Amino acid sequence: MEPPSSAQPNIVLASRSPRRIDLLTKFLDEIFGEGVMSFEIEPADIDETPLAHETPLAHVQRLAQSKAQVIAQRLSGSDVVVIAADTTVDVDGQIYGKPADIDEARAMLNEIRHGQSLGQHFLRVDAQFNAARPTCASARCGHGPLRSGLEVG
């Protein structure tokens, strides 16, 4: 595949997550060749509080879409492709936020029996801030039981 020309939009990742940065870097290197295609990092910093009665999947879809829209508005006048994603862990539909400390992380890991929800949102915005039809993909992931005596940290 040919590297994009200067007339093509810039890619903006709406995240400061080291894992998402690594994944996008590897993806672009695989498609275009190592170091040929770069992207900008522009975190959205939105309120990620779940809404009342919001399912985990609806939650991550809403957050990914909100992040993409915030960055697209921030960069209006630019020709960009915004990539936004969100991940949450849930147990029986209860959404778990980021643990406050290592003890809370241990407790959360001990409660997790299945899954996490992942939402991704891609939004192409041209220089006149005309948003093309957004693309949203979602997945539900799971894992087997955690080993007893699991040490975290």
N, CA and C atoms as an extended XYZ file, in Angstrom:
459
Properties=species:S:1:pos:R:3:atomname:S:1:resname:S:1:resid:I:1 pbc="F F F"
N         0.844       -1.169        0.000 N   MET     1
C         0.000        0.000        0.000 CA  MET     1
C         0.888        1.230        0.000 C   MET     1
N         0.498        2.226       -0.758 N   GLU     2
C         1.254        3.473       -0.863 CA  GLU     2
C         1.063        4.316        0.393 C   GLU     2
N         2.141        4.973        0.836 N   PRO     3
C         1.943        5.893        1.965 CA  PRO     3
C         1.055        7.043        1.542 C   PRO     3
N         0.330        7.622        2.485 N   PRO     4
C        -0.577        8.700        2.138 CA  PRO     4
C         0.176        9.920        1.617 C   PRO     4
N        -0.447       10.633        0.697 N   SER     5
C         0.142       11.869        0.190 CA  SER     5
C        -0.148       12.993        1.180 C   SER     5
N         0.505       14.127        0.971 N   SER     6
C         0.284       15.247        1.881 CA  SER     6
C        -1.138       15.782        1.768 C   SER     6
N        -1.863       15.409        0.683 N   ALA     7
C        -3.244       15.854        0.515 CA  ALA     7
C        -4.212       15.013        1.344 C   ALA     7
N        -3.746       13.887        1.868 N   GLN     8
C        -4.619       13.044        2.662 CA  GLN     8
C        -4.662       13.550        4.105 C   GLN     8
N        -5.714       13.188        4.829 N   PRO     9
C        -5.881       13.714        6.187 CA  PRO     9
C        -4.840       13.168        7.160 C   PRO     9
N        -4.620       13.924        8.214 N   ASN    10
C        -3.776       13.460        9.306 CA  ASN    10
C        -4.587       12.515       10.178 C   ASN    10
N        -3.890       11.591       10.815 N   ILE    11
C        -4.528       10.676       11.753 CA  ILE    11
C        -4.308       11.226       13.153 C   ILE    11
N        -5.376       11.254       13.931 N   VAL    12
C        -5.300       11.738       15.312 CA  VAL    12
C        -5.881       10.660       16.216 C   VAL    12
N        -5.105       10.251       17.194 N   LEU    13
C        -5.557        9.288       18.189 CA  LEU    13
C        -6.067       10.060       19.404 C   LEU    13
N        -7.338        9.869       19.725 N   ALA    14
C        -7.967       10.585       20.843 CA  ALA    14
C        -7.728        9.832       22.145 C   ALA    14
N        -6.457        9.623       22.472 N   SER    15
C        -6.113        8.838       23.653 CA  SER    15
C        -4.659        9.075       24.019 C   SER    15
N        -4.354        8.941       25.303 N   ARG    16
C        -2.954        8.953       25.723 CA  ARG    16
C        -2.550        7.572       26.246 C   ARG    16
N        -3.408        6.578       26.026 N   SER    17
C        -3.147        5.220       26.485 CA  SER    17
C        -1.896        4.644       25.808 C   SER    17
N        -0.905        4.228       26.598 N   PRO    18
C         0.287        3.636       26.000 CA  PRO    18
C        -0.039        2.422       25.133 C   PRO    18
N        -1.018        1.635       25.536 N   ARG    19
C        -1.395        0.444       24.759 CA  ARG    19
C        -2.005        0.839       23.413 C   ARG    19
N        -2.876        1.834       23.393 N   ARG    20
C        -3.474        2.267       22.130 CA  ARG    20
C        -2.439        2.907       21.215 C   ARG    20
N        -1.521        3.664       21.792 N   ILE    21
C        -0.446        4.273       21.001 CA  ILE    21
C         0.399        3.177       20.361 C   ILE    21
N         0.737        2.162       21.140 N   ASP    22
C         1.537        1.038       20.634 CA  ASP    22
C         0.799        0.281       19.533 C   ASP    22
N        -0.491        0.011       19.752 N   LEU    23
C        -1.276       -0.721       18.745 CA  LEU    23
C        -1.381        0.051       17.431 C   LEU    23
N        -1.655        1.353       17.508 N   LEU    24
C        -1.778        2.143       16.288 CA  LEU    24
C        -0.436        2.254       15.578 C   LEU    24
N         0.643        2.422       16.330 N   THR    25
C         1.981        2.473       15.728 CA  THR    25
C         2.281        1.182       14.980 C   THR    25
N         2.032        0.053       15.621 N   LYS    26
C         2.292       -1.244       14.974 CA  LYS    26
C         1.422       -1.435       13.737 C   LYS    26
N         0.160       -1.038       13.823 N   PHE    27
C        -0.752       -1.165       12.688 CA  PHE    27
C        -0.250       -0.331       11.503 C   PHE    27
N         0.073        0.929       11.741 N   LEU    28
C         0.537        1.797       10.656 CA  LEU    28
C         1.863        1.318       10.085 C   LEU    28
N         2.765        0.831       10.950 N   ASP    29
C         4.040        0.288       10.466 CA  ASP    29
C         3.821       -0.936        9.588 C   ASP    29
N         2.858       -1.764        9.951 N   GLU    30
C         2.552       -2.965        9.175 CA  GLU    30
C         1.983       -2.607        7.797 C   GLU    30
N         1.116       -1.619        7.753 N   ILE    31
C         0.459       -1.232        6.507 CA  ILE    31
C         1.379       -0.428        5.590 C   ILE    31
N         2.054        0.582        6.141 N   PHE    32
C         2.810        1.534        5.328 CA  PHE    32
C         4.323        1.347        5.377 C   PHE    32
N         4.825        0.572        6.320 N   GLY    33
C         6.260        0.426        6.515 CA  GLY    33
C         6.666        1.187        7.769 C   GLY    33
N         7.697        0.685        8.406 N   GLU    34
C         8.096        1.244        9.694 CA  GLU    34
C         8.462        2.722        9.597 C   GLU    34
N         7.802        3.530       10.404 N   GLY    35
C         8.095        4.953       10.489 CA  GLY    35
C         7.601        5.811        9.341 C   GLY    35
N         6.898        5.228        8.359 N   VAL    36
C         6.440        5.988        7.197 CA  VAL    36
C         5.232        6.859        7.541 C   VAL    36
N         4.324        6.308        8.311 N   MET    37
C         3.087        7.018        8.643 CA  MET    37
C         3.057        7.303       10.134 C   MET    37
N         2.788        8.531       10.504 N   SER    38
C         2.719        8.887       11.923 CA  SER    38
C         1.320        9.387       12.251 C   SER    38
N         1.113        9.685       13.505 N   PHE    39
C        -0.179       10.202       13.955 CA  PHE    39
C         0.061       11.135       15.120 C   PHE    39
N        -0.943       11.930       15.397 N   GLU    40
C        -0.883       12.849       16.525 CA  GLU    40
C        -1.677       12.264       17.683 C   GLU    40
N        -1.277       12.616       18.884 N   ILE    41
C        -1.970       12.172       20.092 CA  ILE    41
C        -2.674       13.385       20.679 C   ILE    41
N        -3.983       13.267       20.819 N   GLU    42
C        -4.803       14.389       21.292 CA  GLU    42
C        -5.872       13.827       22.233 C   GLU    42
N        -5.561       13.676       23.537 N   PRO    43
C        -6.555       13.125       24.465 CA  PRO    43
C        -7.785       14.021       24.592 C   PRO    43
N        -8.945       13.396       24.746 N   ALA    44
C       -10.202       14.139       24.814 CA  ALA    44
C       -10.534       14.614       26.219 C   ALA    44
N       -10.113       13.886       27.240 N   ASP    45
C       -10.375       14.254       28.633 CA  ASP    45
C       -11.851       14.564       28.894 C   ASP    45
N       -12.703       13.577       28.678 N   ILE    46
C       -14.137       13.736       28.900 CA  ILE    46
C       -14.544       13.081       30.220 C   ILE    46
N       -15.745       13.394       30.700 N   ASP    47
C       -16.301       12.743       31.881 CA  ASP    47
C       -16.690       11.325       31.483 C   ASP    47
N       -16.116       10.341       32.147 N   GLU    48
C       -16.365        8.942       31.794 CA  GLU    48
C       -17.309        8.248       32.770 C   GLU    48
N       -18.054        9.004       33.526 N   THR    49
C       -19.006        8.431       34.469 CA  THR    49
C       -20.122        7.716       33.721 C   THR    49
N       -20.404        6.463       34.063 N   PRO    50
C       -21.505        5.759       33.402 CA  PRO    50
C       -22.844        6.439       33.689 C   PRO    50
N       -23.728        6.423       32.704 N   LEU    51
C       -25.078        6.938       32.884 CA  LEU    51
C       -25.928        5.899       33.609 C   LEU    51
N       -26.969        6.340       34.271 N   ALA    52
C       -27.864        5.414       34.969 CA  ALA    52
C       -28.418        4.396       33.971 C   ALA    52
N       -28.387        3.148       34.324 N   HIS    53
C       -28.933        2.042       33.532 CA  HIS    53
C       -28.208        1.845       32.199 C   HIS    53
N       -27.004        2.375       32.061 N   GLU    54
C       -26.239        2.213       30.824 CA  GLU    54
C       -25.534        0.858       30.845 C   GLU    54
N       -25.683        0.094       29.780 N   THR    55
C       -24.985       -1.187       29.695 CA  THR    55
C       -23.503       -0.926       29.423 C   THR    55
N       -22.641       -1.882       29.766 N   PRO    56
C       -21.211       -1.700       29.496 CA  PRO    56
C       -20.921       -1.421       28.014 C   PRO    56
N       -21.587       -2.141       27.118 N   LEU    57
C       -21.342       -1.939       25.692 CA  LEU    57
C       -21.813       -0.552       25.247 C   LEU    57
N       -22.983       -0.121       25.702 N   ALA    58
C       -23.470        1.221       25.366 CA  ALA    58
C       -22.539        2.280       25.954 C   ALA    58
N       -21.997        2.006       27.132 N   HIS    59
C       -21.084        2.933       27.795 CA  HIS    59
C       -19.827        3.172       26.954 C   HIS    59
N       -19.167        2.091       26.532 N   VAL    60
C       -17.932        2.267       25.755 CA  VAL    60
C       -18.213        2.865       24.383 C   VAL    60
N       -19.348        2.529       23.792 N   GLN    61
C       -19.694        3.130       22.500 CA  GLN    61
C       -19.904        4.634       22.652 C   GLN    61
N       -20.624        5.031       23.700 N   ARG    62
C       -20.872        6.456       23.938 CA  ARG    62
C       -19.570        7.203       24.195 C   ARG    62
N       -18.699        6.632       25.021 N   LEU    63
C       -17.443        7.312       25.343 CA  LEU    63
C       -16.538        7.430       24.118 C   LEU    63
N       -16.437        6.365       23.337 N   ALA    64
C       -15.602        6.424       22.133 CA  ALA    64
C       -16.131        7.479       21.169 C   ALA    64
N       -17.439        7.516       20.985 N   GLN    65
C       -18.039        8.503       20.092 CA  GLN    65
C       -17.827        9.919       20.640 C   GLN    65
N       -18.006       10.105       21.928 N   SER    66
C       -17.818       11.429       22.537 CA  SER    66
C       -16.380       11.912       22.380 C   SER    66
N       -15.431       11.016       22.611 N   LYS    67
C       -14.022       11.371       22.457 CA  LYS    67
C       -13.724       11.805       21.022 C   LYS    67
N       -14.234       11.045       20.050 N   ALA    68
C       -14.008       11.382       18.641 CA  ALA    68
C       -14.605       12.742       18.309 C   ALA    68
N       -15.802       12.998       18.800 N   GLN    69
C       -16.466       14.272       18.499 CA  GLN    69
C       -15.752       15.454       19.152 C   GLN    69
N       -15.289       15.300       20.387 N   VAL    70
C       -14.574       16.380       21.077 CA  VAL    70
C       -13.311       16.759       20.302 C   VAL    70
N       -12.557       15.764       19.882 N   ILE    71
C       -11.311       16.038       19.155 CA  ILE    71
C       -11.614       16.613       17.777 C   ILE    71
N       -12.628       16.089       17.098 N   ALA    72
C       -12.993       16.625       15.779 CA  ALA    72
C       -13.377       18.097       15.888 C   ALA    72
N       -14.124       18.454       16.928 N   GLN    73
C       -14.500       19.864       17.122 CA  GLN    73
C       -13.284       20.711       17.465 C   GLN    73
N       -12.403       20.163       18.292 N   ARG    74
C       -11.186       20.890       18.682 CA  ARG    74
C       -10.317       21.178       17.458 C   ARG    74
N       -10.316       20.251       16.513 N   LEU    75
C        -9.459       20.381       15.329 CA  LEU    75
C       -10.242       20.821       14.102 C   LEU    75
N       -11.391       21.463       14.306 N   SER    76
C       -12.186       21.891       13.160 CA  SER    76
C       -11.339       22.810       12.285 C   SER    76
N       -11.533       22.675       11.001 N   GLY    77
C       -10.709       23.399       10.039 CA  GLY    77
C        -9.541       22.570        9.547 C   GLY    77
N        -9.331       21.422       10.144 N   SER    78
C        -8.261       20.518        9.726 CA  SER    78
C        -8.872       19.296        9.049 C   SER    78
N        -8.148       18.710        8.139 N   ASP    79
C        -8.583       17.483        7.492 CA  ASP    79
C        -7.969       16.325        8.267 C   ASP    79
N        -8.758       15.715        9.139 N   VAL    80
C        -8.236       14.682       10.032 CA  VAL    80
C        -9.144       13.459       10.058 C   VAL    80
N        -8.539       12.341       10.398 N   VAL    81
C        -9.272       11.133       10.754 CA  VAL    81
C        -9.010       10.931       12.238 C   VAL    81
N       -10.072       10.979       13.031 N   VAL    82
C        -9.949       10.825       14.472 CA  VAL    82
C       -10.256        9.374       14.824 C   VAL    82
N        -9.371        8.771       15.586 N   ILE    83
C        -9.575        7.406       16.067 CA  ILE    83
C        -9.731        7.487       17.581 C   ILE    83
N       -10.863        7.024       18.071 N   ALA    84
C       -11.133        7.041       19.506 CA  ALA    84
C       -11.604        5.659       19.931 C   ALA    84
N       -11.272        5.279       21.134 N   ALA    85
C       -11.682        3.979       21.653 CA  ALA    85
C       -11.883        4.080       23.151 C   ALA    85
N       -12.605        3.122       23.688 N   ASP    86
C       -12.751        3.037       25.128 CA  ASP    86
C       -12.892        1.578       25.505 C   ASP    86
N       -12.446        1.255       26.684 N   THR    87
C       -12.545       -0.105       27.208 CA  THR    87
C       -13.030       -0.014       28.635 C   THR    87
N       -13.897       -0.917       29.020 N   THR    88
C       -14.309       -0.977       30.414 CA  THR    88
C       -14.380       -2.433       30.843 C   THR    88
N       -14.215       -2.642       32.100 N   VAL    89
C       -14.363       -3.979       32.675 CA  VAL    89
C       -15.694       -4.000       33.402 C   VAL    89
N       -16.423       -5.099       33.221 N   ASP    90
C       -17.686       -5.217       33.946 CA  ASP    90
C       -17.852       -6.634       34.457 C   ASP    90
N       -18.596       -6.751       35.515 N   VAL    91
C       -18.962       -8.045       36.084 CA  VAL    91
C       -20.473       -8.059       36.191 C   VAL    91
N       -21.089       -8.985       35.490 N   ASP    92
C       -22.544       -9.123       35.491 CA  ASP    92
C       -23.239       -7.789       35.197 C   ASP    92
N       -22.681       -7.024       34.278 N   GLY    93
C       -23.283       -5.758       33.866 CA  GLY    93
C       -22.898       -4.564       34.707 C   GLY    93
N       -22.179       -4.776       35.822 N   GLN    94
C       -21.721       -3.658       36.655 CA  GLN    94
C       -20.400       -3.153       36.106 C   GLN    94
N       -20.369       -1.864       35.746 N   ILE    95
C       -19.184       -1.256       35.158 CA  ILE    95
C       -18.193       -0.895       36.263 C   ILE    95
N       -16.938       -1.306       36.073 N   TYR    96
C       -15.881       -0.979       37.019 CA  TYR    96
C       -15.028        0.143       36.433 C   TYR    96
N       -14.790        1.172       37.225 N   GLY    97
C       -13.909        2.256       36.805 CA  GLY    97
C       -12.458        1.884       37.042 C   GLY    97
N       -11.595        2.857       36.857 N   LYS    98
C       -10.173        2.628       37.109 CA  LYS    98
C        -9.967        2.517       38.615 C   LYS    98
N        -9.178        1.526       39.043 N   PRO    99
C        -8.941        1.379       40.479 CA  PRO    99
C        -8.155        2.566       41.029 C   PRO    99
N        -8.488        2.952       42.249 N   ALA   100
C        -7.834        4.091       42.888 CA  ALA   100
C        -6.434        3.747       43.384 C   ALA   100
N        -6.229        2.470       43.740 N   ASP   101
C        -4.930        2.067       44.274 CA  ASP   101
C        -4.756        0.562       44.059 C   ASP   101
N        -3.633        0.040       44.503 N   ILE   102
C        -3.309       -1.370       44.285 CA  ILE   102
C        -4.263       -2.294       45.031 C   ILE   102
N        -4.719       -1.906       46.208 N   ASP   103
C        -5.664       -2.750       46.956 CA  ASP   103
C        -6.995       -2.862       46.211 C   ASP   103
N        -7.466       -1.743       45.674 N   GLU   104
C        -8.706       -1.774       44.893 CA  GLU   104
C        -8.522       -2.588       43.613 C   GLU   104
N        -7.358       -2.507       43.013 N   ALA   105
C        -7.077       -3.299       41.807 CA  ALA   105
C        -7.115       -4.788       42.121 C   ALA   105
N        -6.524       -5.180       43.233 N   ARG   106
C        -6.548       -6.598       43.649 CA  ARG   106
C        -7.988       -7.068       43.880 C   ARG   106
N        -8.762       -6.249       44.566 N   ALA   107
C       -10.154       -6.612       44.847 CA  ALA   107
C       -10.942       -6.754       43.545 C   ALA   107
N       -10.719       -5.834       42.612 N   MET   108
C       -11.427       -5.906       41.335 CA  MET   108
C       -11.054       -7.175       40.578 C   MET   108
N        -9.762       -7.494       40.532 N   LEU   109
C        -9.322       -8.696       39.820 CA  LEU   109
C        -9.940       -9.950       40.430 C   LEU   109
N       -10.086       -9.975       41.736 N   ASN   110
C       -10.690      -11.135       42.388 CA  ASN   110
C       -12.176      -11.266       42.076 C   ASN   110
N       -12.840      -10.160       41.748 N   GLU   111
C       -14.267      -10.197       41.436 CA  GLU   111
C       -14.551      -10.495       39.968 C   GLU   111
N       -13.591      -10.249       39.131 N   ILE   112
C       -13.826      -10.394       37.691 CA  ILE   112
C       -13.969      -11.873       37.338 C   ILE   112
N       -15.114      -12.201       36.781 N   ARG   113
C       -15.350      -13.570       36.326 CA  ARG   113
C       -15.453      -13.639       34.812 C   ARG   113
N       -15.817      -12.543       34.194 N   HIS   114
C       -15.910      -12.530       32.740 CA  HIS   114
C       -15.826      -11.114       32.231 C   HIS   114
N       -15.211      -11.015       31.134 N   GLY   115
C       -15.335       -9.970       30.179 CA  GLY   115
C       -14.962       -8.543       30.417 C   GLY   115
N       -14.794       -7.953       29.305 N   GLN   116
C       -14.640       -6.517       29.209 CA  GLN   116
C       -15.288       -6.109       27.897 C   GLN   116
N       -15.725       -4.889       27.837 N   SER   117
C       -16.345       -4.370       26.624 CA  SER   117
C       -15.405       -3.358       26.004 C   SER   117
N       -15.335       -3.375       24.697 N   LEU   118
C       -14.460       -2.479       23.971 CA  LEU   118
C       -15.252       -1.785       22.894 C   LEU   118
N       -15.148       -0.480       22.817 N   GLY   119
C       -15.801        0.282       21.759 CA  GLY   119
C       -14.776        1.123       21.027 C   GLY   119
N       -14.895        1.217       19.732 N   GLN   120
C       -13.994        2.033       18.933 CA  GLN   120
C       -14.843        2.915       18.039 C   GLN   120
N       -14.395        4.114       17.816 N   HIS   121
C       -15.163        5.022       16.987 CA  HIS   121
C       -14.199        5.747       16.055 C   HIS   121
N       -14.486        5.723       14.780 N   PHE   122
C       -13.658        6.375       13.786 CA  PHE   122
C       -14.489        7.473       13.145 C   PHE   122
N       -13.955        8.668       13.091 N   LEU   123
C       -14.694        9.798       12.560 CA  LEU   123
C       -13.777       10.581       11.631 C   LEU   123
N       -14.166       10.691       10.375 N   ARG   124
C       -13.404       11.464        9.389 CA  ARG   124
C       -14.022       12.849        9.311 C   ARG   124
N       -13.215       13.859        9.497 N   VAL   125
C       -13.694       15.232        9.442 CA  VAL   125
C       -12.828       15.989        8.450 C   VAL   125
N       -13.469       16.675        7.505 N   ASP   126
C       -12.683       17.427        6.531 CA  ASP   126
C       -12.435       18.848        7.027 C   ASP   126
N       -11.749       19.633        6.217 N   ALA   127
C       -11.319       20.970        6.628 CA  ALA   127
C       -12.485       21.900        6.939 C   ALA   127
N       -13.654       21.642        6.404 N   GLN   128
C       -14.819       22.473        6.686 CA  GLN   128
C       -15.666       21.897        7.830 C   GLN   128
N       -15.127       20.936        8.566 N   PHE   129
C       -15.798       20.263        9.672 CA  PHE   129
C       -17.077       19.570        9.210 C   PHE   129
N       -17.016       18.960        8.045 N   ASN   130
C       -18.100       18.115        7.569 CA  ASN   130
C       -17.746       16.690        7.963 C   ASN   130
N       -18.475       16.163        8.908 N   ALA   131
C       -18.173       14.812        9.377 CA  ALA   131
C       -18.754       13.796        8.412 C   ALA   131
N       -17.898       12.903        7.961 N   ALA   132
C       -18.372       11.789        7.159 CA  ALA   132
C       -19.083       10.816        8.094 C   ALA   132
N       -19.778        9.865        7.529 N   ARG   133
C       -20.493        8.896        8.361 CA  ARG   133
C       -19.509        8.176        9.278 C   ARG   133
N       -19.753        8.247       10.575 N   PRO   134
C       -18.823        7.599       11.499 CA  PRO   134
C       -18.953        6.075       11.440 C   PRO   134
N       -17.878        5.422       11.819 N   THR   135
C       -17.849        3.969       11.882 CA  THR   135
C       -17.630        3.583       13.331 C   THR   135
N       -18.427        2.682       13.825 N   CYS   136
C       -18.285        2.234       15.211 CA  CYS   136
C       -18.246        0.718       15.227 C   CYS   136
N       -17.291        0.176       15.940 N   ALA   137
C       -17.185       -1.273       16.086 CA  ALA   137
C       -17.112       -1.578       17.573 C   ALA   137
N       -17.712       -2.674       17.972 N   SER   138
C       -17.708       -3.041       19.387 CA  SER   138
C       -17.447       -4.525       19.523 C   SER   138
N       -16.952       -4.904       20.675 N   ALA   139
C       -16.678       -6.317       20.931 CA  ALA   139
C       -16.906       -6.610       22.398 C   ALA   139
N       -17.175       -7.841       22.692 N   ARG   140
C       -17.297       -8.304       24.071 CA  ARG   140
C       -16.249       -9.387       24.227 C   ARG   140
N       -15.367       -9.218       25.175 N   CYS   141
C       -14.260      -10.152       25.368 CA  CYS   141
C       -14.418      -10.846       26.711 C   CYS   141
N       -13.791      -11.972       26.869 N   GLY   142
C       -13.854      -12.682       28.143 CA  GLY   142
C       -12.546      -13.400       28.414 C   GLY   142
N       -12.452      -14.013       29.567 N   HIS   143
C       -11.273      -14.782       29.929 CA  HIS   143
C       -11.685      -15.888       30.870 C   HIS   143
N       -10.789      -16.821       31.049 N   GLY   144
C       -11.040      -17.918       31.980 CA  GLY   144
C       -10.831      -17.460       33.409 C   GLY   144
N       -10.979      -18.394       34.345 N   PRO   145
C       -10.815      -18.037       35.751 CA  PRO   145
C        -9.370      -17.576       36.033 C   PRO   145
N        -9.246      -16.647       36.966 N   LEU   146
C        -7.920      -16.192       37.377 CA  LEU   146
C        -7.327      -17.223       38.313 C   LEU   146
N        -5.997      -17.362       38.242 N   ARG   147
C        -5.302      -18.289       39.132 CA  ARG   147
C        -5.416      -17.819       40.572 C   ARG   147
N        -5.501      -18.747       41.462 N   SER   148
C        -5.541      -18.378       42.870 CA  SER   148
C        -4.144      -17.907       43.273 C   SER   148
N        -4.085      -16.962       44.183 N   GLY   149
C        -2.805      -16.440       44.626 CA  GLY   149
C        -2.200      -15.439       43.654 C   GLY   149
N        -2.999      -14.941       42.740 N   LEU   150
C        -2.514      -13.993       41.743 CA  LEU   150
C        -1.964      -12.755       42.439 C   LEU   150
N        -0.738      -12.411       42.138 N   GLU   151
C        -0.120      -11.222       42.703 CA  GLU   151
C        -0.190      -10.081       41.709 C   GLU   151
N        -0.613       -8.957       42.145 N   VAL   152
C        -0.701       -7.768       41.308 CA  VAL   152
C         0.287       -6.757       41.849 C   VAL   152
N         1.038       -6.159       40.945 N   GLY   153
C         1.866       -5.045       41.371 CA  GLY   153
C         3.272       -5.390       41.556 C   GLY   153
